[in-house]
Amino acid sequence: MDESWIPDITVSTPEIQVPTVIPLEGIQKVEDQSVVQPSENEQANMDQNWAKKMNIANKERENVARIVWLLMDAGTFALRSTFDSVHPPLNLREHLSQAHIKAVLQRLHTSNVINDKLWEMLYPLNKKNTTSQQYDSRALCILLQSICHLCPPYPNGWGVAPLPTDSSLSADIVRLQLLHQKVARMDMISPEEFVALWNQIKEVLVRLGGPPIRVRLHRIEHEMITTELQNHYVNLFQDQWADGRKLVMTPKSTGSRKRGRSMKNKKEENGIPKEDKAVLLKTYRMFVDNVQAEDILDRLQQNQVLKFSERQEILAISKNSERMQTIIEKIHTTKLSFGFKALCDSIKFKYKKLYDVVMAIRKEVYKHGIKDTVDVVGVCRDSLYQTYKAMFAKCHPFSWADNISVNIRDLYTPLDILDSNGRKLHLSDILPPPCTNGKGQRIVLEGAGGSGKSILCAMITQLWASHKNYFKYTYNILIHVDIATIKGDFKTEVYHRLFPDDFKIKQKDFWATMEENSHEIVLLIDSYEGKTEMRDLQDIISGTSLPQATVIVATNPDTSHSLGFSADSKLFNMGYSSHSVARCFKTYLYHFKAHPDKHQALFDLIENESWVMHKHLAQPIVCLLIFAIYQTNKTANLDDIDCITNLFEVFGLSMATHYCKRQKIDVIGYEFPEEIVSAINELSNFAFESLRDGKRAYLEDEIVTPSNNSMIFHLGVFFRLNGPHWKFTCTLMQDFLAARHLSDFVLEEMSTILKDNKMMKYSRYSQMITLLCGLFRDDYDTSTLKSLFTDLAMRNISNTKVLGDDVQSVRSADSRASISHAPSGKLVDYNISLQSLTECDYREDMCEIVAQSLPAKMIIKRDGLISTKTLEALPLVMTVEANRITYLDLVLQPSYSSQAAVYTEFAKGVAKTGCIKHLKIHWSTLDLMARILDAFMTAVVSVESIVLSDICKKSIKHVSADTWATLQNACENMTKTKEFAFLNGSKAAIAYFVLQHLPTTIQDLNFTGCKLNMMCASELSYKLEHANSLTKLDITNTQLAGSDFVAVLQGLKICPTIKHLKLCGAKLDRPGVITLSECLRLTRTLQILDLSNCELDTEMSKLLANAIADNRSLMKLVLKNTKVTLEGKNVISHTKFVQLKVIGLEDAKHLLLSI
């Protein structure tokens, strides 16, 4: 320590009186008590020792002052912060004025715990607001222990040091109180005591005050403290804490006190009345959905319904819905009779409407009373929790390794789930909001075979059972049904599957309760195939039964739904992302206790984008089969697998080889023992018969009895559900084995079977037909494959329409009769033939057959995603000479944004074929449309017409710079087209941008139905002035009016090429008609003028009639449905025109009376 500041001490007299605090070492004792006269050396030594002793005393006194400063400054700040968090300063006066609070403080005042000075601060006579800034540390300790609803520390209460392991808020307040009392009794503090005491206080203060307290601690520890300041702090601290007055009495734990309190507060300990509990259950969802927890916490804490620690627990939860659920649970279980009333009071002002509704329900409940009944929903929910937890605790995902069982959570790899807008959903967002009125949502979860729908349903169910607050929207009941396993009455089967035999709620009562509480139910139906003979299930899906329940059905994309089912929305299971694929294989390796680092070759293969199977890895079944081959057959070359059919073939060989190894059977090449070959054949026969009969789940006897061969369970194609039923590993597995069974027949027999069972017609056989074609992909010696594709071609032709509703709508944008009447068909109707080509490596002879069966106009439209295989196959089919597709009508749904890269490649592919002469795109996402159009226009050599039709249902609020740049590039490439139409554009800014970048070489320009503004009109005028080939302009129903038309028509005056002008529905005024008349007099090229659906008064009619009479090029004037006055009609009809034909004027029913 630096002692330079210690003053020199000199002794002016040899007579020294030694203070009692200084030891008497070195002083010679004399018997006569005379003054000792020290020597000169002794005098010098004594001067140094005395100074040193005085320095130590001053330092110990300073330590006391510094500790006191710490407690009065940082300690008071920490206590005040804690008190303010319980009782915010704005509401402090209101809280203190409550009768029960004032009564507590009055008792403390009477017992002299609260002195008169503090009482006047709490309840000032001048009625001013009291504030915690006036309270010292002693007052804050009293208030925290008495009126803040804190529990005394266990087991010693407020007056004794708490347990060392207790770090609760109450314990820290007691520690700080005891430290205040301890320091108030201390006169000196040694350096060693100071360090220990400082650290002890610091630890408590940091927990109470948080990070802000550290600044104060640093300042107090390092700032210099003067003697005057030391005395000030010590004296002030002594006044507050040295009087020995007790603080709040510690509650006793004796039985007598408990009995006394229980008698006094018997009503409170019984909790809220049963009527309030019934109201709380009825209004539970209202509170959770509509109230913000932060708005009511302060009020509930002030009313002592919630403790401070409970408040902190609630605020630690992130989601508001979970916070509200916790609050309601605590009120439901509180021992205070006024708990529910306090909850209602907390929403009285901010949520007035909700308060009125709750009070009305409460009034009715108290009026009519309630009956003590069993919470049937709660009992069923708890039972379902246990059922689902046990059901998915042990799954056997690896059909070739029965010894491995895992929890579904440890097996599940995240799947990409999209909603109808193409937005990727987190698993917690997959359940929609429960229905509050009307009919519950019916949702279709689409996914191709092998995309993981079943494991997704299982994961949703497991999370519902084990994590109550996992999903954003909660349901009391989730019923998970694999419809393939239901063989009898639907309700009976479901009840017995989900509940134990001794379940106390009977089946009839269960379903009756579900009917009454259908808004609390979500049904998750797996393996749904569109039609069912179960009447109860039909009623549920259609909404006749359980009308407010949410129903989610997992199905394949090509499923045809029954007439009674109408989906409110769709979800799309896209399978694995590229990241999830690697994660999936790592999960599989861990379950086989293998470290991924030792299998780098496998990960290099799955990350190789040039591998043929790489694009199929998004399907979980493909990942599973590849891993099965890799794990069981080290000699298999995964690089050689080139299609899904080949994958199943290699898998079958690997499973047979693996079985032989386990049985220690020697196999030379692929020459398997007869019993194995027989088992595979019997398995294939069983798969075909079960597929034909529409069965997807089986009892063990159903599988074994026909063949009497249990070996088929060891070939890796079956897995057992939690129950007596078995299923194929995937529907694709069943389809492949069924196809294998058919492939053993000669062509005539195969054709007969296909025809008799109408397998080329029904969509449920589509995967089997595709795999059947794949089995003959290398067959060039027989005509089997040709026969199969010929049958598929006949199916394509039957799905082709010469003229239908989809084509009829094109006439509004394309006047060519040849296009309108061209044979057309939807791409999804040709799925089977196109996907079968992918399994045959696009054999040219098969592509020829398919190409000849496709129509000239292909409509790509589906309320859902279109298979990537189909989109990849169509451009390849169009490259063959027999291709007839020249018109492409593409309807882009919002969900297609997830397949942007696929559609971009598709556009490039069809453009490179050079076959497309007409392209129409109905777009709902500007970015996707721009990317597809740019890809097409970049690759195409020439195209006759491009039509872009806006079908956006939501307003476009933002367009990225990349989208503008892509759209600009696409428009600038329009030099390759003759006709361009931009229809029904809802944003004038987009229409203006397109106009701005279109080349002047376009011959036919159409902006029908677009919302055009003055800027668009100016740009149209510019195009007309500089056009060198524009012959037709259509601005029908563009919302241009008045001066906007003047701008357009000014450009028309000097346009050297215009022949056809359509102004249908134009809001022409007098200046516009005058300008149009001037144009008619000046133009020498205009031949057709269409003013249908316009309004012309008499003066306008005269102006037009005079101008047309002076014109020598106009040959046709169209006035269909035009509203014209009687005088105007007479003017036009009596004017003599040279070679002009007026159409529509004679239609009198559209005339207006002259005013």
MIZA-379576 format. One record per residue (C-alpha): residue in three letters; x, y, z. Coordinates in steps of 0.2 Angstrom, whole numbers, plus 5000, padded with zeros to 4 digits. Each point is the difference from the previous one (the first is absolute). Layout:
BEGIN
ALAXYZ...
***
This chain:
BEGIN
MET500050005000ASP500650174996GLU500350095017SER500750164993TRP498450105005ILE500349965019PRO500650165009ASP501650005010ILE499749985018THR501250095012VAL500150005019SER500350175008THR500249935018PRO500849855007GLU498549965010ILE498949884990GLN498349955004VAL499749834990PRO498249974994THR499249855006VAL499949934983ILE501950004998PRO500949855008LEU501350055013GLU501449904992GLY501750085002ILE499550115015GLN500949965016LYS498949965015VAL500550095016GLU499449965017ASP499750185006GLN498950034984SER501250154996VAL500150064982VAL501349904990GLN501250114991PRO500449914984SER501750014991GLU500250094983ASN499949844990GLU498549935009GLN499150174997ALA500349984981ASN499349825000MET498550055010ASP499650144988GLN499949884985ASN499049875009TRP498750125007ALA499850074982LYS499749834993LYS498749955013MET499150164997ASN500049974981ILE499349825003ALA498650075011ASN499550134987LYS500049874986GLU498849895010ARG498950145003GLU500050044981ASN499549824997VAL498550025011ALA499550164990ARG500349924983ILE498949855005VAL498750125006TRP500150104984LEU499849844990LEU498449955010MET499250175000ASP500450034981ALA500049844990GLY499049915013THR498650125001PHE500050014981ALA499849814999LEU498649995012ARG499150154992SER500249924983THR499249845006PHE498650095009ASP499650104984SER499949844990VAL498749945011HIS499050165002PRO500450124986PRO500150185006LEU498550064990ASN498949885009LEU500850015017ARG498750115008GLU498649904994HIS500749845007LEU500450085017SER498250065001GLN499349834999ALA499149955016HIS501049835003ILE501750084997LYS499650155011ALA499549885014VAL501649914999LEU501050165001GLN498950075014ARG500449855010LEU501950024997HIS499850195005THR499149955016SER501449885005ASN501350134996VAL500849914985ILE499550154990ASN500450165008ASP499050164998LYS501250074987LEU499849864989TRP498149995002GLU499950184995MET501049964984LEU498849864996TYR498450105004PRO500550184998LEU498750125007ASN500150124985LYS499349864989LYS501550004988ASN500649854992THR501249905010THR501649934992SER501349875004GLN501350134997GLN499750065018TYR500249835008ASP501649955008SER500749825000ARG499149965017ALA498350064993LEU500349904984CYS500449845010ILE498450025010LEU498950034985LEU500849864990GLN499749875014SER498250065004ILE499150064985CYS500949924985HIS499349835002LEU501749925001CYS500149835009PRO501250005015PRO501549894997TYR499949825005PRO500149955014ASN500550155011GLY499050144993TRP500450185000GLY501150025016VAL501349874998ALA501349974987PRO499349894985LEU500849844994PRO501750024991THR499249924984ASP498550115000SER500350144987SER498250054999LEU499450185000SER499349995018ALA501749925006ASP501050144993ILE498950135008VAL500349925017ARG501849994997LEU500150184996GLN499050045016LEU501149905011LEU501650084992HIS499250175004GLN499749955018LYS501849935001VAL500950154993ALA499050125012ARG500849915015MET501850014993ASP501250145005MET501549944991ILE500349884985SER501749924997PRO500649984982GLU499749825000GLU498250025007PHE499750144987VAL500549894985ALA498849865006LEU498650115004TRP500150104984ASN500049844989GLN498549945011ILE499050164997LYS500550014982GLU499449834996VAL498350045007LEU499850174992VAL500549934982ARG498649875002LEU498750135005GLY500550154990GLY500749924984PRO501350084988PRO499650185005ILE500649975017ARG501849964994VAL500350194996ARG499650055018LEU501149865007HIS501550064990ARG499850185005ILE499849965018GLU501549895000HIS501250124992GLU499550175004MET500850095015ILE498950045015THR500450155011THR500050005019GLU498450115000LEU499149884988GLN500549855010ASN499250085016HIS498550054990TYR499749824993VAL500349925017ASN498950125010LEU498649984987PHE500149815000GLN500049995019ASP498450115001GLN499149874988TRP500649845006ALA500850015018ASP498450025010GLY499749815001ARG498250014994LYS499449844993LEU499449994982VAL498649894994MET499649855011THR500549834993PRO498549894998LYS500049865012SER499849824994THR499149935015GLY498549904997SER498950125011ARG500450144988LYS499649904985ARG498449955008GLY499650185004ARG500450064983SER499049864992MET498550045010LYS500250194996ASN500249984982LYS499149844996LYS499050074986GLU501650064992GLU500949835001ASN498649924991GLY500450094984ILE498950094988PRO498249945000LYS499549854989GLU498950124990ASP501550114996LYS501049854995ALA498649954988VAL500050184993LEU501949994998LEU499949844990LYS498750074989THR501050164997TYR501749935000ARG500350024981MET499450185000PHE501350055013VAL501449904991ASP499650074983ASN499650185004VAL500950065016GLN501850055001ALA500849945016GLU501050165003ASP498450095002ILE499349915015LEU501549945009ASP500250165010ARG498250005006LEU500049815005GLN501650035010GLN499450155009ASN498449905004GLN501249865007VAL499349884988LEU501749974993LYS501650005010PHE501650104993SER500949834997GLU498549944990ARG500050174990GLN501849974996GLU499649824995ILE498750064988LEU501050144992ALA501449874997ILE498849924987SER500250074982LYS498349964992ASN498550105006SER498849864998GLU501149895012ARG500150145013MET498150025000GLN499849815002THR501250005015ILE499050155008ILE498449914998GLU500749845007LYS500650095015ILE498350095003HIS499149844997THR501149925014THR500150155012LYS499449995018LEU499350184999SER498150014997PHE500150164991GLY501349944987PHE498849994985LYS499250175005ALA501850085001LEU500349934982CYS498450084994ASP500450165008SER501750004992ILE499250014982LYS498550115005PHE500750164991LYS501249954987TYR498949854994LYS498350075003LYS499149894987LEU500849845006TYR499650055018ASP498150024996VAL500049834991VAL500849915015MET498950095013ALA498449954990ILE500649825000ARG500450015018LYS498350075004GLU499149864991VAL501149875009TYR499650075017LYS498250014995HIS499749824995GLY501449925010ILE501149864995LYS500049815003ASP501549915005THR500649904985VAL501549924994ASP501150094988VAL499849884986VAL501150104988GLY501450015013VAL499949815004CYS500049964981ARG501550114997ASP501049935014SER499749834994LEU500550044982TYR501650085006GLN500549835008THR499449904985TYR501050114987LYS501650015011ALA500049815001MET499549984982PHE501550094993ALA501349975014LYS500649844991CYS500050014981HIS500949874988PRO500450104985PHE501349884993SER499149854993TRP501649904998ALA500550035018ASP498649965012ASN501250025015ILE500150194998SER498550105008VAL500050195002ASN498950135006ILE499250094985ARG500850175006ASP501749924998LEU499649944982TYR499150144993THR500950124988PRO499250164996LEU498950014984ASP499750154990ILE498150045002LEU499350144989ASP498350085001SER498950064985ASN501050164999GLY501649914998ARG500650055018LYS501049885009LEU499249955017HIS500949955016LEU499349845007SER499350105015ASP498950104987ILE499349864991LEU498349995011PRO498850144995PRO499050115012PRO498649905008CYS498350044993THR499050135011ASN498450004989GLY499449924984LYS500949854993GLY501749945004GLN501450004988ARG500249854988ILE501849994995VAL500949894988LEU501849955003GLU500749954983GLY501549904997ALA500649874987GLY500249825005GLY501649995011SER500150185005GLY499849975018LYS498250045004SER499749865012ILE501550045011LEU499550194999CYS498349955007ALA500849895013MET501250155005ILE498650125002THR499049885011GLN501549975011LEU500450185002TRP498250045005ALA500049865013SER501750045007HIS500250194998LYS498350095004ASN500650174995TYR501049954985PHE498750054987LYS499550184997TYR498249955001THR499549875013TYR498649874999ASN499449905015ILE499749844990LEU501149944985ILE499349844992HIS501349914989VAL499349874988ASP500949904988ILE498549964989ALA500849854991THR499949915017ILE498250025003LYS499049854994GLY498350025009ASP498950145007PHE501150165000LYS499550065017THR500149845009GLU501749964992VAL500750175005TYR499349995018HIS500849835003ARG501750044992LEU500250165010PHE499349965017PRO500449855012ASP498749865003ASP499650075018PHE499850184994LYS498650085011ILE499250104986LYS498949894989GLN500150014981LYS498350084999ASP500450135013PHE501750044992TRP499350044982ALA498650095008THR501250115009MET501150024985GLU498450064990GLU499750135014ASN501850065000SER500449984982HIS500950175000GLU501349935011ILE500449854989VAL501349974986LEU499949844990LEU501549944991ILE499649874987ASP501449914991SER500049894985TYR498450094993GLU499649944982GLY498650124996LYS498549885002THR499449905014GLU498649885004MET500050055019ARG498450115002ASP500750085016LEU501650054992GLN499150084985ASP498950105012ILE501550065010ILE500950054984SER498550094992GLY499650095017THR498449915003SER500749935016LEU501350095011PRO499650164990GLN501250125009ALA501549875001THR501550034990VAL500449864988ILE501649974992VAL500149864987ALA501749934993THR499949944982ASN500849994984PRO499950144987ASP499149894987THR498649955012SER498350034994HIS498950075015SER498249955003LEU498750134995GLY499650045018PHE501850065004SER500550174996ALA501850065007ASP500150175007SER501950004998LYS501449894995LEU501749965008PHE501449934989ASN501349885007MET501550034989GLY501149875009TYR501850045005SER501050154996SER501949974995HIS500550045018SER498749885007VAL500649864988ALA501750005009ARG499250015017CYS498949854996PHE501549894995LYS500950055016THR498549965010TYR500049834992LEU501849975004TYR499950055018HIS498649875002PHE501249874994LYS501350075011ALA501150054986HIS500950174999PRO499650114985ASP501950044998LYS500449824996HIS498850004985GLN500550154991ALA499849914983LEU498249995003PHE499850185003ASP501150054985LEU498849894989ILE498450085007GLU500750184998ASN500549964982GLU498750104989SER500549904984TRP499449845008VAL498449944992MET499249975016HIS500550165008LYS498350094995HIS499049865008LEU500850015017ALA498750125006GLN498949855002PRO500349925017ILE499649824993VAL501550034987CYS501250045014LEU499449855011LEU500249884985ILE501750074996PHE500649995018ALA499349825001ILE501049954984TYR501550085007GLN499949935017THR499649824995ASN500949974983LYS501750085000THR500349934982ALA498650104993ASN500550144989LEU498850145004ASP500750114986ASP499249884987ILE498250025006ASP499250114987CYS498150005004ILE498749965014THR499649834992ASN501949965000LEU500150055018PHE498649885006GLU500949864990VAL501650035008PHE499250025017GLY499149834998LEU501649914995SER500950085015MET498649945012ALA500149834993THR501949995001HIS499950075018TYR498849875005CYS501149864993LYS501550075010ARG499050005016GLN499549824997LYS501749964994ILE499549944983ASP501350014986VAL499450104985ILE501050004984GLY499650164990TYR498250025001GLU499549825000PHE498950005015PRO499249845008GLU498449944993GLU499150045017ILE500550184999VAL499550024982SER498349925004ALA499850125015ILE500450154988ASN498749944987GLU498749975014LEU500350175007SER499850084982ASN498449914998PHE499350065017ALA500550184996PHE499049994984GLU498549925007SER500050125015LEU500250154988ARG498649944989ASP498949985016GLY500550175006LYS500849945016ARG501550095008ALA500149925017TYR499949815005LEU499949885014GLU501449875001ASP498949864996GLU499450094984ILE501850014994VAL500649825005THR498449904997PRO500050014981SER501849944999ASN500449925016ASN501750074999SER500650115015MET501650054991ILE499150144991PHE500150105016HIS501950004999LEU500350074983GLY499950185006VAL498350054992PHE498950005015PHE500050105016ARG498849985015LEU498950135007ASN499650025018GLY498749875000PRO499649844990HIS500150084983TRP501549994988LYS500350124985PHE501250014986THR501550115003CYS499250124988THR498650004987LEU501350014987MET500749835006GLN498349934998ASP499850074983PHE501749944995LEU499649825005ALA498350004992ALA500950064984ARG501349865002HIS498549885001LEU499350064984SER501650004991ASP500149815001PHE498549984989VAL500049994981LEU499450164991GLU498349934996GLU499649955018MET500850165007SER498950114988THR498549905005ILE500350035019LEU500350184997LYS498450024990ASP498949905011ASN500550095016LYS500050174991MET501850045006MET500450124986LYS498450105006TYR500150025018SER501350115008ARG500449895015TYR500949884988SER501150144992GLN501549965010MET499949824996ILE499850034981THR501550125001LEU501149875008LEU499349864989CYS500750104985GLY501650025009LEU500249815002PHE500049994981ARG501250154997ASP501349894992ASP498849894990TYR500350024982ASP499649834994THR498249995004SER498550124997THR499550015019LEU500650175003LYS499350074984SER498349925004LEU500050085018PHE500450174992THR498749984987ASP498749975013LEU500750165009ALA499850094984MET498249954998ARG499750065018ASN500850174995ILE498950024985SER498449965010ASN500650145012THR500250134985LYS498650124997VAL499650094983LEU499250145009GLY499750025018ASP499750145013ASP501950025003VAL500250044981GLN498450104998SER500750135012VAL501550034989ARG498950084987SER500050175009ALA501950014998ASP500249914984SER498950034985ARG500749864990ALA498749874997SER501349874997ILE500850025017SER498350005009HIS499449844992ALA501749915001PRO500049835009SER500450045018GLY500449905016LYS500650035018LEU501849945003VAL499549915016ASP498949884989TYR501649944991ASN501049975016ILE500149814999SER500750004982LEU501250145003GLN500649925017SER500249834992LEU501250084988THR501150055014GLU500249815005CYS500449954982ASP501450134999TYR498950094987ARG500249874986GLU499750094984ASP498849874993MET498950025015CYS500150195000GLU499449994982ILE498449915006VAL499750125014ALA500350154989GLN498749954987SER498749985014LEU500250185007PRO498950144995ALA500650164991LYS499550115015MET500749955017ILE499350075015ILE501150005015LYS498750025014ARG499849925017ASP499350055017GLY501649945008LEU501849954995ILE500449914984SER501349865000THR501750054996LYS500249844989THR498650064989LEU500750174998GLU501749934995ALA499249874988LEU498950124990PRO501550104992LEU500849844995VAL498449934992MET499950164990THR501749984992VAL499449854990GLU499450024982ALA498249945004ASN499750145012ARG498450104997ILE500150125015THR500050184994TYR499050095014LEU500550015018ASP498850065013LEU500850025017VAL499050045015LEU501350045014GLN499349975018PRO500850095015SER500749835006TYR501049984984SER501250135007SER500849855009GLN500449924983ALA500750164992ALA501649914994VAL499049854993TYR498850124990THR501550114994GLU500849844993PHE498349944993ALA499850174991LYS501849994993GLY499749824994VAL498350044991ALA500850154992LYS501549914993THR498849884991GLY499550144989CYS498249934999ILE499150125011LYS499250144990HIS498750065013LEU500450025018LYS498850065013ILE500450025019HIS498750035013TRP501150075014SER499750035019THR501850035005LEU500950134990ASP501849945004LEU499649824994MET499150064984ALA501550124996ARG501349855002ILE499049884989LEU499750134987ASP501850065000ALA500649814998PHE498849974986MET500350164990THR501949985002ALA500049824993VAL498650024987VAL500450044982SER498350074996VAL498249995006GLU498450074993SER499150065016ILE500450035018VAL498550035012LEU500350045018SER498450005011ASP500050075018ILE499049885012CYS500850075016LYS498849995015LYS501150105011SER500650184997ILE501850014995LYS500950115013HIS501849984996VAL501049954984SER501849965002ALA501450084989ASP500449824993THR498249984995TRP500050164991ALA501649964991THR499449834995LEU498350074993GLN501050134991ASN501149884991ALA498549894996CYS499150154992GLU501550064990ASN500149824993MET498250024993THR500850044983LYS499749824997THR498150015001LYS498750084989GLU498550015013PHE500150055018ALA498650015012PHE500150065018LEU498249975008ASN499150055015GLY501650085008SER499550065017LYS501550125003ALA500350144988ALA501850015004ILE500349824994ALA499050044984TYR501050164997PHE501749915003VAL499549864987LEU499550144988GLN501650095002HIS501149854996LEU499049924986PRO500850024982THR499250104986THR500049844989ILE498449935008GLN498549994988ASP498649975012LEU499950085017ASN498749965013PHE499750075017THR498249955003GLY499450025018CYS501650085006LYS500050155013LEU500950134989ASN500450185006MET500650164991MET501849935000CYS499449854991ALA499050104988SER501650114996GLU501049844997LEU498649934988SER500150164991TYR501949994998LYS499849824994LEU498750054987GLU501150154994HIS501649894998ALA499249834994ASN500649934984SER498949855000LEU498550025012THR498449964992LYS498849975014LEU499850085017ASP498749945013ILE499850105016THR498349935004ASN499450045018THR501650085005GLN499250135012LEU500850144989ALA498950155000GLY499950184994SER501750084997ASP500849825001PHE499249964983VAL500650174993ALA501849955003VAL499849834992LEU499150074985GLN501350134997GLY501249864996LEU498749924989LYS499950154989ILE501849974993CYS500049815001PRO500449934983THR499549825002ILE498549995011LYS498549904992HIS498949955015LEU499650105016LYS499049935014LEU499350125013CYS498749895007GLY499350065017ALA501050174998LYS499350145011LEU500150134986ASP499650185003ARG499850154988PRO501950044999GLY500449814997VAL498749994986ILE500650164992THR501849935000LEU499349844993SER499150094986GLU501650094996CYS500949834999LEU498749934988ARG500350154988LEU501949985000THR500249815000ARG500149914984THR500349825007LEU498649975013GLN498849884993ILE499149945016LEU499450105015ASP499149915014LEU499050115012SER499049865008ASN499350045018CYS500450184999GLU498850155003LEU499750134987ASP498950155002THR499250094985GLU501550124998MET501349865000SER499049914987LYS500050154989LEU501950035002LEU500449814996ALA498749994985ASN500850164992ALA501849935003ILE499649834993ALA499250074985ASP501650094996ASN501049845003ARG500449894985SER500949855008LEU498749955014MET499049854994LYS499249945016LEU499350095015VAL499449895015LEU498850075012LYS499449845009ASN499150045016THR500550184998LYS498850125010VAL499550144988THR498650135000LEU498649984988GLU500650164991GLY501749934999LYS499549844993ASN499050094986VAL501550114996ILE501249854998SER498749904990HIS499550144988THR501850054996LYS500649934984PHE501749915002VAL501149944986GLN500349815001LEU499750005019LYS499049875009VAL499250045017ILE499749855011GLY498950005016LEU499150174998GLU498449924996ASP500049925018ALA498750115008LYS499949925017HIS501750095005LEU499450174995LEU499850155012LEU498650125000SER500550174994ILE500050135014
***
